Amino acid sequence: MASLSLREGVQEHLLISKPALYGINTEPVSNTCFEYSSGYSIKYAYNSHETYWLNGKRINLAPGESLFLNLNYNHSFRVESSSLSRGLCLHYQDQELESLFANLKKEHALDYSLNALRKIPELRFERGSHLNQKLKMICNDLDDDLQKIDQNGFETILEEMLMEIDWELLGYNQRLQEFNPATRQALIRKVIKARKYMRSNLHLPIRLEEIAQEAGMSPFHFQRQYKKTTGNSPTRNLTEWRIEKAKLLLKQDRYSVQEISTMLSYNDLPTFSKAFKRETGSSPLKWKSECQ
């Protein structure tokens, strides 16, 4: 049974429960998410910092952040927060998640498998994600009038969560299982920040030192941790993304191969052509001809 509860300090108050969500039989609802030992929960920190202890390991949430928990992994779990802190807790049973996931897959809205999600003990969603914007809206409604909560609206929160997950993020979490939750999440955030920087600057001859600085790490440490997290080196990813961009530009038929080479920060045409052929098996001109 899906349920939504309001948390004030460490006390929870049941707000909404759906006994037949998605048309499946569900177990009786609990008065608090803390009493569940299976299924999935989303914890949202509304107005203050919170500390969660997962199997003895600590992970911190800032206001506006949320934490997705697979309770099948996290049997030992508690939260530390001030008496004035407020937040939301959403709980879904495994069958409910499975049904919702199947519906989204039919709509081709997801590009990862449910089994991949089930292997993740927890996922943190930072402030600004669609999921957290939805949770904030519900908290804002609570401040005005409890009756303003849309009784059907909270059913979309898990869908928002599933849509927010990047399949690469799932892979990162699986590769970094030896790290504690706080360290794992911090490293993933640094790697994602570095990847965004790299993808935004394919036109520049960016160096490893610059990428590492963006991630707040030394070049040597960054390169090791990046490869451990993603399975590739930063240089390998840069090459892949530049060649993908080159393909798009070649299809547009607006630029010469020489111009595209310059636009993607290659020093000369032979270097670009060699990199392109290594990635695609064809020279830029031959690949363009075959596409046309």
N, C-alpha and C positions, 0 to 999 in steps of 0.2 A: 504494500500500500504506500503510495506517495504521500508525503506530508511536508508541510512548511511550518516552521516554528520560529518565533522571535526569541532571541537570546539577550538577556540583560545581565551583565556580569557573567556568571557561570550558570545562571538559572534560565531554563527554557520554558516557553509557553506555547502550546500547540495553537496554531492559527487556522490551518486548513488541512484537511485530509481527503483523499479521493479513494474510496473503497473499491472501485472497479475501473481504475484508470487503464485505458487501452483495451478494455474488455477482457482482462485476465483476472483470475482469482488471486487474491493477495492475502497476506497474513494481517492480523489485527495491527492497528497503528499504535505506536508507543507515544507517550507524552513528551519524550525528549529524544533527540538524535543520539545522545550519549548511551542509550540503552540498547541500540542495535549492534549486533555482532556480525552482520553480513549485509551485503548490498553496497550502495554507494551514497555518499553524502557530499554536499557542497557547503562549506563554511564561509560566510561573508563577514568581513570586519567593516562596520559602517563608520564609526566615529573615533576609533582609537586603535593603538597598536595591540596586537594579541600574540601570545606565544603558544604554540601547539607542541605537545610532546607525543611523538609517534614511536611506540616501542622503545622508549627511552631516548630518542633522538629529537632534537629541537628544530623547529622551523618557525620563523617569525612572519607575521602578516602586518602590513601597514594599512592604515585606513583606506578603504576603497579596493582592497585586494580580496581575493577569494582562494580557497583551497579545495580541490577535488580529492576526495579520499575513497580509496577502494578498501572497504572495511574487512574484506577477506584477508588482506595483508596486515592491517593495522589493528591488532587485537588489543593492544595496550595503548590507550589514548586519553589525553586530558588537555585542558586549555587553561591558560593563566591570563586573566584580564582584570581591569579595574571594575569596580562596582558600577561605574557610569558608562561602561562600554556597551554598545548595542550591536547586534548583528542578526543575520538570518541563518537558518540551517534548513537545507532541503535534503530529503532522503528519498531514494528510489530503491526498490528491490531489483534483483538481477533480472527477473522476467520482464519487468517494466522497461528496463534499459534495453533489453534484447528486442522487444517489440518496437520501441521507438527507433532504435538503430536500423532495424529492418526497413521501416518506412522511409527513413532518410536515404538508405542505400538505393531503394527503388526509384527515388527521385534524383539519383546520381548527385546527391548533395555532399557525399563523403568520399574520400579517397584512401581510407585506411580500414583495417578490419576490426571487428569487435574483439577478437582474440588479442590483438595488439594492445587495445585499451585495457583489457582485463589483466595484462601483465604489469601494469603501472601501479605502484603503491599509492602515489599521490601526484597531482599536478597543481601548480600554482598559476593563477591568472592575475596579472597586474592591473592596476588602475587604468581605465580607458578602454578595456576590452568590451565588446558588446554584452557579454555575459554580466560583467560588473555594472555596466550602465543600467541593465534591467533590474538587478538586485538593488541598486541605489534608488531607482524609481519606486520600488516597492517600499523601501525604508522611508522614503520621503512621504509616501501616502500614509504610512503608519503614523508619522508625526502629526498629520492633520486629522485623520479619522480612520479607524480600523475598518469601517464599512466601505471605504473606497477601494479596498483590494479587489481586483477582478478575480473572482473565484476560479476562472478558467485560465487566467494569465500566467499563473505560476507553473502551469504544465509546460510552458514553452522554455522555461529556464534551462532544463537539461538539454533541449535541442540547441539552445544558444551555446551551451558548453561544448557539445559535440562539434558544432560548426566552427568553434574557435580553435580546436586542436589541429595542429599541423602534423602531418604524418612524420615529418622530420623530427618534431619534438618528441614523439613517441620513441623514435629510434635513439635519440640522445639519452632519454631516461633509461632505456634498456641497457645501453653501453656503460652507463655510469652507476650501476647498482652498488658498486663497492663504496661509493661516497655516501655520507649521511645526507638526509634531505636538504638541509640548509646549504651545505657545500655544493651539492648537485644542482640545486636551483640557481645559486649564484653563478656557477660556471656556465650553465646553459644561457643565462641572461647575457653574460659577456660574449659568448660565442654568437648568439643571435644578433647582438649589437654590431659585432665585427662583420658578420655576413651582410647585414643591411648596409654598412659602410662600403663594403667591397662592391656590392651590386649597384650602389648609387654612383660609383666612381670608375666604371669600366673604361671610361674615356681618358682616364689619367694613369700615368705610369706609377701607381702607388707601390710602395715598398713594404716589406714585411714589418719593418720597424713602425711604420705609420699605422698599420692595421693593429699591431699589438698595442700601440699607445691608445688607440680608440677603445680597446678592450680593457685598458688599465693593467696590462701585464707586460713583463719583459718579453722580448722577441723569442728567446729560447723556450721559456715556459709556455708562452702562448701557442707556439707551433706544436709543442707536444700535447697540450691540453686540447687544442682544436682538433688534431687528428684523432685523439682518443674519443672525443665527443662525436665527431661527424663521420669518422672513417676515412677522411681525405685530408690532404694538406691544404692550406690556404691557396697556395700557388695552383694546385690542381683544380680547385673550384673556380678560381679566377679564369683559368684557361677555358674551362667548360662553359662558363657564363658568357665569355667574350665570343666564343665560337657560336653559341646559340644566338647571340645578338647579331653576329655576322650573317647568319642564315636569314634572319628576318629582314635585314637590310638588303641582302642579295635578292630576295623575293620581291622587294618593292621596286627593284629595277630603276632606282633614282640615282645611285652612286656607282662609281667605278670600284673595282677591287682595290685599287690603290687608295682611293678615298676612304673606303671602309677600313682598310688597314690602319690608316692614320687616325680615324675616328675611335678606334679601339686601342690606341696607344702602342701599337707595334712600331718598332724602330724602322723597319723596312719591309718591303713587300715579300721578299723570300722568307723572312722569319714568320710572317703571318700565314703565307701559303703552306709552309711546313707544318705549322700548328693546326691549321684547318684540315689538312690531309690526314694528320695523325688522329684527329677526332672523328672524321667522317669517312675516310677512305678515298676521298676524291679531292681534287684541287678546287679552289673556289669557282673558277670558270666552268669546270666540268659539272660541279654540283648545281650551279645555276642553270646550266643548259638542260640537265636532266629534269630539274623541277619545272621548267617551262615546257 
